[in-house]
Amino acid sequence: MIEMKNNSQAGIVKLIILIVVTVIILSYFGINLQRIAESDTGRANFGYLWQIVLKIWDWLVNLYQQYLAGSLGSLGETIEGFLGKN
């Protein structure tokens, strides 16, 4: 359990470093993120991307509910029956 915590912390640290490096690179090329986010085009683009993310999320949830939930539930019951209830 401790190894998993260290891996997740390492992943978070890597993500933070990646974000900082990305912002530094964008700054080097003179790209102003605030101006992009506040512009009408930027808002429209972020809104469009957010809609795509929501559609993918809905598709994944649907996939899980239709195909995986029953299979994983029965797998869990099989394992539980094999190991015995505590």
C-alpha positions as CSV (number, residue, x, y, z in Angstrom):
1,M,0.0,0.0,0.0
2,I,2.9,2.3,0.7
3,E,4.4,1.7,-2.7
4,M,1.1,2.7,-4.3
5,K,1.0,5.9,-2.4
6,N,4.6,6.7,-3.5
7,N,3.7,6.0,-7.1
8,S,0.7,8.3,-7.0
9,Q,2.7,11.0,-5.4
10,A,5.4,10.6,-8.0
11,G,2.8,10.8,-10.7
12,I,1.4,14.0,-9.2
13,V,4.8,15.5,-9.0
14,K,5.5,14.6,-12.6
15,L,2.2,16.2,-13.7
16,I,3.0,19.4,-11.8
17,I,6.5,19.5,-13.4
18,L,5.0,18.9,-16.8
19,I,2.5,21.7,-16.4
20,V,5.2,24.1,-15.2
21,V,7.5,23.2,-18.1
22,T,4.6,23.6,-20.6
23,V,3.8,27.1,-19.2
24,I,7.5,28.0,-19.4
25,I,7.7,26.9,-23.0
26,L,4.5,28.7,-23.9
27,S,5.9,31.9,-22.2
28,Y,9.1,31.5,-24.2
29,F,7.1,31.7,-27.5
30,G,5.1,34.7,-26.2
31,I,1.8,32.9,-25.8
32,N,-0.4,34.5,-23.2
33,L,-2.7,31.8,-21.7
34,Q,-4.9,34.4,-19.9
35,R,-5.6,36.3,-23.1
36,I,-6.5,33.1,-24.9
37,A,-8.8,31.9,-22.1
38,E,-10.6,35.3,-21.9
39,S,-11.0,35.7,-25.7
40,D,-14.3,34.6,-27.3
41,T,-12.4,32.2,-29.6
42,G,-10.6,30.7,-26.6
43,R,-13.8,30.2,-24.7
44,A,-15.5,28.7,-27.7
45,N,-12.6,26.3,-28.1
46,F,-12.5,25.3,-24.5
47,G,-16.3,24.8,-24.5
48,Y,-16.0,22.6,-27.6
49,L,-13.2,20.5,-26.0
50,W,-15.2,20.2,-22.8
51,Q,-18.2,18.9,-24.7
52,I,-16.0,16.3,-26.3
53,V,-14.6,15.3,-22.9
54,L,-18.2,14.9,-21.6
55,K,-19.2,12.8,-24.5
56,I,-16.2,10.5,-24.1
57,W,-17.0,10.3,-20.3
58,D,-20.6,9.4,-21.0
59,W,-19.5,6.8,-23.6
60,L,-17.1,5.2,-21.0
61,V,-19.8,5.2,-18.3
62,N,-22.2,3.6,-20.7
63,L,-19.7,1.0,-21.7
64,Y,-19.0,0.1,-18.1
65,Q,-22.6,-0.1,-17.2
66,Q,-23.7,-2.2,-20.2
67,Y,-20.8,-4.6,-20.5
68,L,-18.4,-4.5,-17.6
69,A,-20.4,-4.0,-14.5
70,G,-22.2,-7.3,-14.7
71,S,-19.0,-9.2,-15.6
72,L,-16.9,-7.6,-12.9
73,G,-19.7,-8.1,-10.4
74,S,-19.9,-11.8,-11.1
75,L,-16.1,-12.0,-11.1
76,G,-16.1,-10.5,-7.7
77,E,-18.7,-12.9,-6.4
78,T,-16.7,-15.8,-7.9
79,I,-13.5,-14.7,-6.1
80,E,-15.4,-14.0,-2.9
81,G,-17.0,-17.5,-3.1
82,F,-13.5,-19.1,-3.7
83,L,-11.8,-17.2,-0.9
84,G,-14.8,-17.3,1.5
85,K,-16.5,-14.3,3.1
86,N,-14.8,-12.7,6.0
